[in-house]
Amino acid sequence: LEAFRADDNQPGAASALCNLSRVHLATGLTESAVRLAQTGIDIYKQDVTGQALRLANGKYALGLALTSAGKTAEAQSTLLAALEVFRDSRQRLWHGMTLFRLAELHLADRRPARAAQLLAFVLGHPSFAAIYRPIAEREMARIGARLSADALAKARRRADGLVLWDLARGAMEDTSSTPREIAATSA
């Protein structure tokens, strides 16, 4: 960290702070983990040289720390902001990890059906299934014990629809268009 600061390497310092946040979180220093990640994010926001992925990684670290601190609403919005960047930049590893962390957040907030939907999405999506299958299956089994068979089936159906939408969206040349917009312009 000091070397980055001495070289006036602001993105390097921000990255070090966000990584240090994760170390603090792993050692139970939740409050300092939140502060460190937020400081790193603040530095990234000052730099206008296209640090979107680094900022998303900082938000991921902050989301983890906020979840641990019990600030789940703030953690959810922070993780969703990171998720959007990871998805749009096709960072499948980080996209999947963020979905998994959101599922953990929903479990912590006693929303097992929402967690099940996210995990079913990860399990059903060909881009994530191989990477996350062991973790997602274990968590789905745990969640399945908390939900009725109907609630679990509903979560899986919703996830299946989301997987199909995501795959279709990825197949479109203009991923910002909806099927309705595409149909209107091709008529």
BALOBA-1460 file (C-alpha; in Angstrom, 3 decimals):
// residues 187
<rec num="1" residu="l" x="0.000" y="0.000" z="0.000"/>
<rec num="2" residu="e" x="2.742" y="2.411" z="0.945"/>
<rec num="3" residu="a" x="4.623" y="1.670" z="-2.281"/>
<rec num="4" residu="f" x="1.546" y="2.502" z="-4.345"/>
<rec num="5" residu="r" x="1.076" y="5.716" z="-2.404"/>
<rec num="6" residu="a" x="4.769" y="6.632" z="-2.782"/>
<rec num="7" residu="d" x="4.489" y="6.150" z="-6.557"/>
<rec num="8" residu="d" x="1.191" y="8.082" z="-6.598"/>
<rec num="9" residu="n" x="-0.445" y="5.002" z="-8.088"/>
<rec num="10" residu="q" x="-4.015" y="5.665" z="-7.009"/>
<rec num="11" residu="p" x="-5.592" y="2.595" z="-8.685"/>
<rec num="12" residu="g" x="-2.909" y="0.379" z="-7.096"/>
<rec num="13" residu="a" x="-3.575" y="1.906" z="-3.670"/>
<rec num="14" residu="a" x="-7.333" y="1.440" z="-4.125"/>
<rec num="15" residu="s" x="-6.822" y="-2.198" z="-5.108"/>
<rec num="16" residu="a" x="-4.592" y="-2.807" z="-2.088"/>
<rec num="17" residu="l" x="-7.185" y="-1.252" z="0.221"/>
<rec num="18" residu="c" x="-9.976" y="-3.415" z="-1.200"/>
<rec num="19" residu="n" x="-7.837" y="-6.544" z="-0.884"/>
<rec num="20" residu="l" x="-6.878" y="-5.560" z="2.653"/>
<rec num="21" residu="s" x="-10.594" y="-5.179" z="3.359"/>
<rec num="22" residu="r" x="-11.089" y="-8.839" z="2.505"/>
<rec num="23" residu="v" x="-8.220" y="-9.810" z="4.822"/>
<rec num="24" residu="h" x="-9.764" y="-7.802" z="7.655"/>
<rec num="25" residu="l" x="-13.133" y="-9.419" z="6.972"/>
<rec num="26" residu="a" x="-11.593" y="-12.901" z="7.082"/>
<rec num="27" residu="t" x="-10.035" y="-12.104" z="10.461"/>
<rec num="28" residu="g" x="-13.263" y="-10.743" z="11.961"/>
<rec num="29" residu="l" x="-12.460" y="-7.041" z="11.675"/>
<rec num="30" residu="t" x="-15.742" y="-6.176" z="9.989"/>
<rec num="31" residu="e" x="-15.876" y="-2.443" z="10.701"/>
<rec num="32" residu="s" x="-12.374" y="-1.825" z="9.373"/>
<rec num="33" residu="a" x="-13.171" y="-4.061" z="6.375"/>
<rec num="34" residu="v" x="-16.080" y="-1.762" z="5.503"/>
<rec num="35" residu="r" x="-13.925" y="1.371" z="5.931"/>
<rec num="36" residu="l" x="-11.049" y="0.006" z="3.856"/>
<rec num="37" residu="a" x="-13.277" y="-1.080" z="0.969"/>
<rec num="38" residu="q" x="-15.149" y="2.228" z="1.007"/>
<rec num="39" residu="t" x="-11.866" y="4.155" z="0.940"/>
<rec num="40" residu="g" x="-10.692" y="2.073" z="-2.024"/>
<rec num="41" residu="i" x="-13.958" y="2.721" z="-3.855"/>
<rec num="42" residu="d" x="-13.669" y="6.458" z="-3.171"/>
<rec num="43" residu="i" x="-10.200" y="6.448" z="-4.745"/>
<rec num="44" residu="y" x="-11.446" y="4.542" z="-7.800"/>
<rec num="45" residu="k" x="-14.259" y="7.058" z="-8.245"/>
<rec num="46" residu="q" x="-11.709" y="9.908" z="-8.392"/>
<rec num="47" residu="d" x="-9.811" y="8.202" z="-11.210"/>
<rec num="48" residu="v" x="-11.466" y="8.738" z="-14.587"/>
<rec num="49" residu="t" x="-9.294" y="6.372" z="-16.617"/>
<rec num="50" residu="g" x="-11.745" y="3.516" z="-17.046"/>
<rec num="51" residu="q" x="-11.482" y="1.599" z="-13.804"/>
<rec num="52" residu="a" x="-14.942" y="-0.019" z="-14.092"/>
<rec num="53" residu="l" x="-13.783" y="-3.580" z="-13.372"/>
<rec num="54" residu="r" x="-11.561" y="-2.511" z="-10.503"/>
<rec num="55" residu="l" x="-14.393" y="-0.436" z="-9.065"/>
<rec num="56" residu="a" x="-16.694" y="-3.455" z="-9.380"/>
<rec num="57" residu="n" x="-14.152" y="-5.580" z="-7.499"/>
<rec num="58" residu="g" x="-14.043" y="-2.908" z="-4.807"/>
<rec num="59" residu="k" x="-17.829" y="-2.951" z="-4.593"/>
<rec num="60" residu="y" x="-17.729" y="-6.734" z="-4.330"/>
<rec num="61" residu="a" x="-15.347" y="-6.436" z="-1.340"/>
<rec num="62" residu="l" x="-17.553" y="-3.758" z="0.214"/>
<rec num="63" residu="g" x="-20.662" y="-5.893" z="-0.349"/>
<rec num="64" residu="l" x="-19.056" y="-8.794" z="1.507"/>
<rec num="65" residu="a" x="-18.080" y="-6.552" z="4.416"/>
<rec num="66" residu="l" x="-21.523" y="-4.923" z="4.587"/>
<rec num="67" residu="t" x="-23.196" y="-8.334" z="4.564"/>
<rec num="68" residu="s" x="-21.004" y="-9.416" z="7.452"/>
<rec num="69" residu="a" x="-21.855" y="-6.178" z="9.282"/>
<rec num="70" residu="g" x="-25.564" y="-6.986" z="8.937"/>
<rec num="71" residu="k" x="-26.202" y="-4.061" z="6.571"/>
<rec num="72" residu="t" x="-27.911" y="-6.264" z="4.026"/>
<rec num="73" residu="a" x="-29.893" y="-3.598" z="2.139"/>
<rec num="74" residu="e" x="-26.747" y="-1.580" z="1.479"/>
<rec num="75" residu="a" x="-24.803" y="-4.762" z="0.736"/>
<rec num="76" residu="q" x="-27.409" y="-5.866" z="-1.786"/>
<rec num="77" residu="s" x="-27.350" y="-2.588" z="-3.728"/>
<rec num="78" residu="t" x="-23.535" y="-2.606" z="-3.678"/>
<rec num="79" residu="l" x="-23.311" y="-6.208" z="-4.897"/>
<rec num="80" residu="l" x="-25.923" y="-5.553" z="-7.588"/>
<rec num="81" residu="a" x="-23.860" y="-2.616" z="-8.876"/>
<rec num="82" residu="a" x="-20.815" y="-4.893" z="-9.088"/>
<rec num="83" residu="l" x="-22.887" y="-7.642" z="-10.693"/>
<rec num="84" residu="e" x="-23.984" y="-5.339" z="-13.510"/>
<rec num="85" residu="v" x="-20.380" y="-4.519" z="-14.431"/>
<rec num="86" residu="f" x="-19.257" y="-8.147" z="-14.215"/>
<rec num="87" residu="r" x="-22.188" y="-9.287" z="-16.372"/>
<rec num="88" residu="d" x="-21.771" y="-6.559" z="-18.983"/>
<rec num="89" residu="s" x="-18.023" y="-7.127" z="-19.264"/>
<rec num="90" residu="r" x="-18.519" y="-10.913" z="-19.470"/>
<rec num="91" residu="q" x="-16.527" y="-11.613" z="-16.330"/>
<rec num="92" residu="r" x="-18.248" y="-14.969" z="-15.740"/>
<rec num="93" residu="l" x="-16.165" y="-15.955" z="-12.727"/>
<rec num="94" residu="w" x="-16.937" y="-12.717" z="-10.873"/>
<rec num="95" residu="h" x="-20.509" y="-12.652" z="-12.158"/>
<rec num="96" residu="g" x="-21.094" y="-16.113" z="-10.726"/>
<rec num="97" residu="m" x="-19.348" y="-15.336" z="-7.443"/>
<rec num="98" residu="t" x="-21.453" y="-12.220" z="-7.008"/>
<rec num="99" residu="l" x="-24.635" y="-14.212" z="-7.637"/>
<rec num="100" residu="f" x="-23.478" y="-16.709" z="-5.026"/>
<rec num="101" residu="r" x="-22.768" y="-13.888" z="-2.533"/>
<rec num="102" residu="l" x="-26.214" y="-12.439" z="-3.193"/>
<rec num="103" residu="a" x="-27.702" y="-15.854" z="-2.451"/>
<rec num="104" residu="e" x="-25.786" y="-15.898" z="0.852"/>
<rec num="105" residu="l" x="-27.106" y="-12.421" z="1.594"/>
<rec num="106" residu="h" x="-30.690" y="-13.580" z="0.990"/>
<rec num="107" residu="l" x="-30.136" y="-16.529" z="3.291"/>
<rec num="108" residu="a" x="-28.791" y="-14.210" z="5.987"/>
<rec num="109" residu="d" x="-31.875" y="-12.033" z="5.497"/>
<rec num="110" residu="r" x="-34.150" y="-15.087" z="5.821"/>
<rec num="111" residu="r" x="-35.269" y="-15.112" z="2.197"/>
<rec num="112" residu="p" x="-34.467" y="-18.718" z="1.258"/>
<rec num="113" residu="a" x="-36.753" y="-18.738" z="-1.794"/>
<rec num="114" residu="r" x="-34.828" y="-15.842" z="-3.338"/>
<rec num="115" residu="a" x="-31.538" y="-17.536" z="-2.500"/>
<rec num="116" residu="a" x="-32.801" y="-20.745" z="-4.102"/>
<rec num="117" residu="q" x="-33.740" y="-18.847" z="-7.250"/>
<rec num="118" residu="l" x="-30.246" y="-17.374" z="-7.556"/>
<rec num="119" residu="l" x="-28.582" y="-20.728" z="-6.951"/>
<rec num="120" residu="a" x="-30.901" y="-22.439" z="-9.440"/>
<rec num="121" residu="f" x="-29.939" y="-19.773" z="-11.983"/>
<rec num="122" residu="v" x="-26.256" y="-20.522" z="-11.393"/>
<rec num="123" residu="l" x="-26.872" y="-24.281" z="-11.658"/>
<rec num="124" residu="g" x="-28.988" y="-23.948" z="-14.793"/>
<rec num="125" residu="h" x="-26.774" y="-21.520" z="-16.679"/>
<rec num="126" residu="p" x="-24.173" y="-23.184" z="-18.890"/>
<rec num="127" residu="s" x="-21.657" y="-20.419" z="-18.169"/>
<rec num="128" residu="f" x="-21.719" y="-21.039" z="-14.427"/>
<rec num="129" residu="a" x="-22.754" y="-24.629" z="-13.875"/>
<rec num="130" residu="a" x="-19.341" y="-26.265" z="-14.214"/>
<rec num="131" residu="i" x="-17.547" y="-23.710" z="-12.061"/>
<rec num="132" residu="y" x="-20.029" y="-23.457" z="-9.216"/>
<rec num="133" residu="r" x="-21.909" y="-26.767" z="-9.291"/>
<rec num="134" residu="p" x="-20.427" y="-28.295" z="-6.088"/>
<rec num="135" residu="i" x="-20.998" y="-25.149" z="-4.011"/>
<rec num="136" residu="a" x="-24.419" y="-24.372" z="-5.468"/>
<rec num="137" residu="e" x="-25.669" y="-27.953" z="-5.089"/>
<rec num="138" residu="r" x="-24.588" y="-28.056" z="-1.447"/>
<rec num="139" residu="e" x="-26.335" y="-24.751" z="-0.729"/>
<rec num="140" residu="m" x="-29.454" y="-25.807" z="-2.652"/>
<rec num="141" residu="a" x="-29.690" y="-28.935" z="-0.501"/>
<rec num="142" residu="r" x="-29.441" y="-26.772" z="2.607"/>
<rec num="143" residu="i" x="-32.091" y="-24.371" z="1.329"/>
<rec num="144" residu="g" x="-34.311" y="-27.226" z="0.165"/>
<rec num="145" residu="a" x="-34.598" y="-28.338" z="3.775"/>
<rec num="146" residu="r" x="-36.086" y="-24.913" z="4.642"/>
<rec num="147" residu="l" x="-38.550" y="-24.606" z="1.745"/>
<rec num="148" residu="s" x="-41.608" y="-26.526" z="0.721"/>
<rec num="149" residu="a" x="-41.354" y="-28.582" z="-2.443"/>
<rec num="150" residu="d" x="-43.711" y="-26.108" z="-4.164"/>
<rec num="151" residu="a" x="-41.614" y="-23.069" z="-3.193"/>
<rec num="152" residu="l" x="-38.430" y="-24.761" z="-4.369"/>
<rec num="153" residu="a" x="-40.055" y="-25.770" z="-7.674"/>
<rec num="154" residu="k" x="-41.289" y="-22.199" z="-8.183"/>
<rec num="155" residu="a" x="-37.782" y="-20.832" z="-7.555"/>
<rec num="156" residu="r" x="-36.356" y="-23.286" z="-10.087"/>
<rec num="157" residu="r" x="-38.981" y="-22.337" z="-12.718"/>
<rec num="158" residu="r" x="-38.231" y="-18.637" z="-12.255"/>
<rec num="159" residu="a" x="-34.510" y="-19.336" z="-12.548"/>
<rec num="160" residu="d" x="-35.052" y="-21.365" z="-15.722"/>
<rec num="161" residu="g" x="-36.827" y="-18.387" z="-17.267"/>
<rec num="162" residu="l" x="-34.006" y="-16.073" z="-16.241"/>
<rec num="163" residu="v" x="-31.411" y="-18.423" z="-17.729"/>
<rec num="164" residu="l" x="-33.277" y="-18.459" z="-21.041"/>
<rec num="165" residu="w" x="-33.568" y="-14.670" z="-20.997"/>
<rec num="166" residu="d" x="-29.863" y="-14.271" z="-20.240"/>
<rec num="167" residu="l" x="-28.873" y="-16.654" z="-23.019"/>
<rec num="168" residu="a" x="-31.165" y="-14.901" z="-25.495"/>
<rec num="169" residu="r" x="-29.871" y="-11.503" z="-24.431"/>
<rec num="170" residu="g" x="-26.312" y="-12.674" z="-24.971"/>
<rec num="171" residu="a" x="-27.184" y="-13.945" z="-28.441"/>
<rec num="172" residu="m" x="-28.555" y="-10.579" z="-29.549"/>
<rec num="173" residu="e" x="-26.145" y="-8.201" z="-31.233"/>
<rec num="174" residu="d" x="-27.477" y="-5.262" z="-29.239"/>
<rec num="175" residu="t" x="-27.743" y="-6.607" z="-25.703"/>
<rec num="176" residu="s" x="-29.499" y="-3.459" z="-24.541"/>
<rec num="177" residu="s" x="-32.560" y="-4.244" z="-26.690"/>
<rec num="178" residu="t" x="-35.513" y="-6.200" z="-25.409"/>
<rec num="179" residu="p" x="-37.236" y="-8.809" z="-27.606"/>
<rec num="180" residu="r" x="-40.136" y="-6.355" z="-28.039"/>
<rec num="181" residu="e" x="-37.765" y="-3.635" z="-29.310"/>
<rec num="182" residu="i" x="-36.104" y="-6.048" z="-31.723"/>
<rec num="183" residu="a" x="-39.468" y="-7.237" z="-33.038"/>
<rec num="184" residu="a" x="-40.608" y="-3.639" z="-33.557"/>
<rec num="185" residu="t" x="-37.518" y="-2.690" z="-35.563"/>
<rec num="186" residu="s" x="-37.432" y="-5.813" z="-37.734"/>
<rec num="187" residu="a" x="-41.064" y="-5.568" z="-38.841"/>
